[in-house]
């Protein structure tokens, strides 16, 4: 694990703040509002998404911190399942301005070759500029390459392939092609989508595809079996806390210094991993003298899969751990925690 992770996050925030120097706040806010509307499908599909550098800078300053934190949380799940493994190469598919590349840098130490692929040249140019402001040799030496993300995509072999917040922009056929190629090229594959019912379904489908391709699930699931969630009744997602910039507060009209980014993900590998015994799938409910934990666990025996644990004061140290436990963490906590 990378001890310099907080420094990486701070450097990214500083670099993003510098992007907006000289850009009037109203112009930045208008650009972000237009781009959000476009990505939600409320503007014509033939309208240019990223018209100029100002568009890219404003949108990166607004969205990149949330993407970074979500990807970093997903990568932490992989790193926990494979604590001795460190990727020597990384390919980020549809990486835009490079949030996933920064998240990888915040997760693991060591030399690394990095390639960021995206269809938008303005985003790649800005990503290259941001990486140049980092002290990381891996980020400064990354390759930023224009590529069509979809059917026919060809990826270089890599230890780690990430695809974050991209699958939802693709047709079902293109989505399957990207996941198939990621499974072929990567020793480890991490896919991240928004933590919505639709985002979860895309991850669920991709998870099944990765398993069919011979990969083993490392996180968040404690098993390689079928997801026990009944479609339409619930969805699996997690939350990452994001420090809000002044631009975030202006756009959303909020005053809190943070927001929570909801995301769904799957990490799968072609090498041995040790998934957690159980995963906390909802925010723990703390009551007087007890804690209720919603868990996903091994799929063996009656009632397997989704379970609820009630931890009381009678459980001693385990009760204290339950009160400190968080959504997305493993359960029970490791002995050295």
C-alpha positions as CSV (number, residue, x, y, z in Angstrom):
1,X,0.0,0.0,0.0
2,X,1.1,3.5,-0.7
3,X,2.0,5.6,2.3
4,X,2.0,8.8,0.3
5,X,-1.7,8.4,-0.7
6,X,-2.8,11.6,1.2
7,X,-0.1,13.6,-0.6
8,X,-1.3,12.3,-3.9
9,X,-4.8,13.4,-3.2
10,X,-3.7,16.8,-2.0
11,X,-1.5,17.3,-5.1
12,X,-4.4,16.4,-7.4
13,X,-6.7,18.9,-5.6
14,X,-4.0,21.6,-5.9
15,X,-3.5,20.9,-9.6
16,X,-7.2,21.0,-10.3
17,X,-7.6,24.3,-8.5
18,X,-4.9,25.7,-10.7
19,X,-6.9,24.8,-13.8
20,X,-9.6,27.4,-13.1
21,X,-7.2,30.3,-12.6
22,X,-8.4,33.1,-14.8
23,X,-11.7,31.3,-15.7
24,X,-14.7,33.4,-14.5
25,X,-16.7,31.4,-11.9
26,X,-19.9,31.9,-13.8
27,X,-18.3,30.5,-16.9
28,X,-17.0,27.5,-15.1
29,X,-20.4,26.9,-13.4
30,X,-22.2,27.2,-16.8
31,X,-19.8,24.7,-18.4
32,X,-20.3,22.2,-15.7
33,X,-24.1,22.5,-15.7
34,X,-24.2,22.0,-19.5
35,X,-21.9,19.0,-19.4
36,X,-23.8,17.4,-16.6
37,X,-27.0,17.8,-18.6
38,X,-25.3,16.3,-21.7
39,X,-24.0,13.3,-19.8
40,X,-27.5,12.7,-18.4
41,X,-28.9,12.7,-21.9
42,X,-31.0,15.9,-21.7
43,X,-29.2,17.7,-24.5
44,X,-29.0,16.6,-28.2
45,X,-26.6,13.7,-28.7
46,X,-25.0,15.5,-31.6
47,X,-23.9,18.4,-29.5
48,X,-20.2,18.5,-28.8
49,X,-19.5,17.3,-25.2
50,X,-16.1,18.9,-24.7
51,X,-16.0,22.0,-26.8
52,X,-12.7,23.6,-25.5
53,X,-10.1,23.6,-22.8
54,X,-12.4,25.6,-20.5
55,X,-15.1,22.9,-20.7
56,X,-12.6,20.2,-19.8
57,X,-11.0,22.2,-17.0
58,X,-14.3,23.0,-15.4
59,X,-15.6,19.5,-15.7
60,X,-12.4,18.0,-14.4
61,X,-12.3,20.3,-11.4
62,X,-15.9,19.3,-10.6
63,X,-15.9,15.5,-11.3
64,X,-12.3,14.3,-11.1
65,X,-12.1,14.3,-7.2
66,X,-15.2,12.1,-6.9
67,X,-13.9,9.7,-9.6
68,X,-10.5,9.6,-8.0
69,X,-12.0,8.7,-4.5
70,X,-14.4,6.1,-5.9
71,X,-11.6,4.4,-8.0
72,X,-9.2,4.5,-5.0
73,X,-11.8,2.8,-2.8
74,X,-12.3,0.1,-5.4
75,X,-8.5,-0.4,-5.7
76,X,-8.2,-0.6,-2.0
77,X,-10.6,-3.6,-2.2
78,X,-8.2,-5.3,-4.7
79,X,-5.2,-4.4,-2.6
80,X,-6.7,-5.9,0.5
81,X,-7.4,-9.2,-1.3
82,X,-3.9,-9.3,-2.8
83,X,-1.6,-7.5,-0.2
84,X,1.6,-8.7,-1.7
85,X,0.8,-7.8,-5.3
86,X,1.9,-4.5,-7.0
87,X,1.0,-3.7,-10.6
88,X,4.0,-3.0,-12.8
89,X,1.8,-1.8,-15.6
90,X,-1.6,-0.1,-15.9
91,X,-3.9,0.6,-18.7
92,X,-6.9,2.9,-18.1
93,X,-9.7,2.6,-20.6
94,X,-11.7,5.8,-21.2
95,X,-9.5,7.5,-18.6
96,X,-10.2,11.1,-19.7
97,X,-8.1,13.4,-17.5
98,X,-6.6,10.5,-15.6
99,X,-8.5,10.2,-12.3
100,X,-7.8,6.4,-12.2
101,X,-4.1,6.8,-13.0
102,X,-3.9,9.1,-10.0
103,X,-5.8,6.6,-7.9
104,X,-3.5,3.8,-8.8
105,X,-0.6,6.1,-7.9
106,X,-2.2,6.7,-4.5
107,X,-2.7,2.9,-3.9
108,X,0.7,1.4,-4.8
109,X,4.3,2.4,-4.6
110,X,6.9,1.4,-7.2
111,X,7.8,2.0,-10.8
112,X,5.0,1.6,-13.3
113,X,4.2,2.0,-16.9
114,X,0.8,3.7,-17.4
115,X,-1.3,4.3,-20.6
116,X,-4.5,6.3,-20.5
117,X,-6.8,5.8,-23.5
118,X,-9.7,8.0,-24.4
119,X,-11.6,9.3,-27.4
120,X,-11.4,13.0,-26.4
121,X,-8.1,14.7,-27.2
122,X,-8.9,17.8,-25.1
123,X,-9.3,15.5,-22.0
124,X,-6.1,13.7,-22.8
125,X,-4.2,17.0,-23.2
126,X,-5.4,18.2,-19.9
127,X,-4.7,14.9,-18.2
128,X,-1.1,15.1,-19.5
129,X,-0.8,18.6,-18.1
130,X,-2.1,17.6,-14.7
131,X,0.2,14.6,-14.5
132,X,3.1,16.9,-15.3
133,X,2.4,18.7,-12.0
134,X,2.8,15.5,-10.0
135,X,6.0,14.4,-8.2
136,X,5.2,10.8,-9.3
137,X,7.5,9.5,-12.1
138,X,4.8,7.0,-13.0
139,X,2.3,9.8,-13.6
140,X,4.7,12.1,-15.3
141,X,5.8,9.3,-17.6
142,X,2.3,8.1,-18.5
143,X,1.3,7.8,-22.2
144,X,-1.9,9.6,-23.2
145,X,-3.3,8.0,-26.3
146,X,-6.4,8.7,-28.3
147,X,-8.4,5.6,-29.0
148,X,-12.0,4.6,-29.9
149,X,-13.6,2.9,-26.8
150,X,-15.9,0.2,-28.0
151,X,-16.2,-2.7,-30.4
152,X,-12.9,-3.5,-32.0
153,X,-10.8,-2.0,-29.1
154,X,-7.3,-3.6,-28.7
155,X,-5.5,-3.1,-25.4
156,X,-1.9,-3.8,-24.6
157,X,-1.3,-6.5,-22.1
158,X,-1.0,-5.1,-18.5
159,X,-0.9,-6.1,-14.9
160,X,-3.9,-3.9,-14.2
161,X,-6.7,-2.6,-16.5
162,X,-9.2,-0.1,-15.1
163,X,-12.5,1.0,-16.7
164,X,-14.3,3.7,-14.6
165,X,-17.5,5.5,-15.4
166,X,-17.3,4.4,-19.0
167,X,-19.6,1.4,-19.5
168,X,-22.7,3.5,-19.2
169,X,-21.7,5.5,-22.2
170,X,-21.5,2.4,-24.5
171,X,-24.0,0.3,-26.3
172,X,-24.5,-3.2,-24.9
173,X,-22.5,-4.7,-27.7
174,X,-19.6,-2.2,-27.2
175,X,-19.8,-2.7,-23.5
176,X,-19.3,-6.5,-23.8
177,X,-16.4,-5.9,-26.2
178,X,-14.6,-3.6,-23.8
179,X,-15.1,-5.9,-20.9
180,X,-13.9,-8.9,-22.9
181,X,-10.8,-7.1,-24.1
182,X,-10.1,-5.9,-20.5
183,X,-10.4,-9.5,-19.3
184,X,-8.0,-10.7,-22.1
185,X,-5.4,-8.0,-21.6
186,X,-5.3,-7.6,-17.8
187,X,-4.0,-9.8,-15.0
188,X,-6.3,-7.8,-12.8
189,X,-9.4,-5.9,-14.0
190,X,-11.3,-3.2,-12.0
191,X,-14.6,-1.8,-13.3
192,X,-16.3,1.1,-11.6
193,X,-19.8,2.6,-12.4
194,X,-22.1,5.1,-10.6
195,X,-23.8,3.6,-7.6
196,X,-27.2,3.7,-9.1
197,X,-29.5,0.7,-9.9
198,X,-28.5,1.0,-13.5
199,X,-24.8,1.3,-12.7
200,X,-25.0,-1.8,-10.5
201,X,-26.7,-3.8,-13.2
202,X,-23.8,-3.0,-15.6
203,X,-21.3,-4.1,-13.0
204,X,-23.3,-7.2,-12.3
205,X,-23.3,-8.2,-16.0
206,X,-19.6,-7.4,-16.4
207,X,-18.8,-9.4,-13.3
208,X,-20.5,-12.5,-14.8
209,X,-18.6,-11.9,-18.0
210,X,-15.3,-11.7,-16.1
211,X,-16.0,-14.9,-14.3
212,X,-16.9,-16.6,-17.6
213,X,-13.5,-15.4,-19.0
214,X,-11.8,-17.3,-16.2
215,X,-11.1,-14.5,-13.7
216,X,-11.7,-14.8,-9.9
217,X,-13.6,-12.1,-8.0
218,X,-11.3,-10.3,-5.5
219,X,-13.7,-7.6,-4.3
220,X,-16.2,-6.5,-3.2
221,X,-17.8,-9.9,-3.3
222,X,-16.6,-12.7,-0.9
223,X,-17.4,-15.3,-3.5
224,X,-17.5,-16.1,-7.3
225,X,-21.2,-17.2,-7.2
226,X,-24.2,-15.5,-8.6
227,X,-25.0,-12.2,-6.9
228,X,-27.7,-12.9,-4.3
229,X,-29.5,-9.6,-4.7
230,X,-32.9,-9.8,-6.4
231,X,-32.9,-7.5,-9.4
232,X,-35.3,-4.6,-8.9
233,X,-35.4,-5.0,-5.1
234,X,-32.0,-3.6,-4.2
235,X,-28.6,-2.9,-5.6
236,X,-25.0,-3.3,-4.4
237,X,-23.1,0.0,-4.1
238,X,-20.7,1.8,-1.8
239,X,-19.7,5.3,-0.8
240,X,-16.5,7.4,-0.9
241,X,-16.2,10.7,0.9
242,X,-15.0,13.6,-1.3
243,X,-13.8,17.0,-0.2
244,X,-15.9,19.6,-2.0
245,X,-14.2,22.5,-3.7
246,X,-15.7,26.0,-4.0
247,X,-16.8,25.0,-7.5
248,X,-18.8,22.0,-6.1
249,X,-20.5,24.3,-3.6
250,X,-21.3,26.9,-6.2
251,X,-22.8,24.3,-8.6
252,X,-24.8,22.5,-6.0
253,X,-25.6,25.4,-3.7
254,X,-24.5,23.5,-0.6
255,X,-22.3,24.5,2.3
256,X,-20.9,21.2,3.5
257,X,-17.2,20.7,3.0
258,X,-17.7,17.2,1.6
259,X,-20.1,15.0,-0.3
260,X,-20.4,11.2,-0.7
261,X,-19.8,9.6,-4.1
262,X,-21.9,6.5,-4.5
263,X,-20.4,3.8,-6.8
264,X,-20.6,0.1,-7.7
265,X,-17.5,-1.9,-8.7
266,X,-15.9,-5.3,-9.2
267,X,-12.3,-6.3,-9.1
268,X,-11.2,-9.6,-10.6
269,X,-7.9,-11.3,-11.2
270,X,-6.1,-14.2,-12.9
271,X,-3.9,-14.8,-9.9
272,X,-4.7,-16.1,-6.4
273,X,-6.5,-13.7,-4.0
274,X,-8.0,-13.8,-0.5
275,X,-11.4,-12.1,-0.6
276,X,-12.9,-10.9,2.7
277,X,-15.0,-13.4,4.7
278,X,-18.0,-11.0,4.7
279,X,-18.5,-7.5,3.3
280,X,-20.6,-4.8,5.0
281,X,-23.1,-3.8,2.3
282,X,-24.9,-0.9,4.1
283,X,-24.1,1.8,6.6
284,X,-24.1,0.1,10.0
285,X,-27.1,0.9,12.2
286,X,-26.0,1.8,15.7
287,X,-28.7,1.3,18.4
288,X,-28.4,1.4,22.2
289,X,-26.3,-1.6,23.1
290,X,-26.2,-3.1,19.7
291,X,-25.1,-2.7,16.1
292,X,-26.9,-4.1,13.1
293,X,-24.7,-5.1,10.1
294,X,-26.0,-5.9,6.6
295,X,-23.5,-8.4,5.1
296,X,-22.7,-10.3,2.0
297,X,-20.9,-13.6,2.6
298,X,-20.0,-17.0,1.3
299,X,-22.6,-18.9,-0.7
300,X,-22.7,-22.2,1.0
301,X,-25.5,-23.6,3.2
302,X,-29.0,-22.4,3.8
303,X,-29.5,-18.6,4.1
304,X,-26.1,-17.9,2.5
305,X,-25.3,-14.8,0.6
306,X,-27.0,-11.8,2.2
307,X,-27.3,-11.9,6.0
308,X,-27.7,-9.6,9.0
309,X,-25.5,-9.7,12.0
310,X,-26.5,-8.3,15.4
311,X,-23.5,-7.4,17.5
312,X,-24.1,-6.5,21.2
313,X,-22.1,-5.5,24.2
314,X,-21.9,-9.2,25.1
315,X,-19.5,-9.6,22.1
316,X,-16.8,-7.5,23.9
317,X,-14.1,-6.2,21.5
318,X,-16.2,-7.3,18.5
319,X,-18.9,-4.8,19.6
320,X,-16.4,-2.0,19.8
321,X,-15.2,-3.0,16.3
322,X,-18.8,-3.0,15.0
323,X,-19.4,0.6,16.3
324,X,-16.3,1.7,14.4
325,X,-17.1,-0.3,11.3
326,X,-17.9,1.4,8.0
327,X,-19.9,0.6,4.9
328,X,-17.8,-1.4,2.5
329,X,-15.4,-2.8,5.0
330,X,-14.8,-6.5,5.7
331,X,-16.3,-8.3,8.6
332,X,-15.1,-9.4,11.1
333,X,-12.2,-7.1,11.1
334,X,-8.7,-8.7,10.6
335,X,-6.9,-9.7,13.7
336,X,-4.2,-7.0,13.1
337,X,-6.7,-4.2,12.6
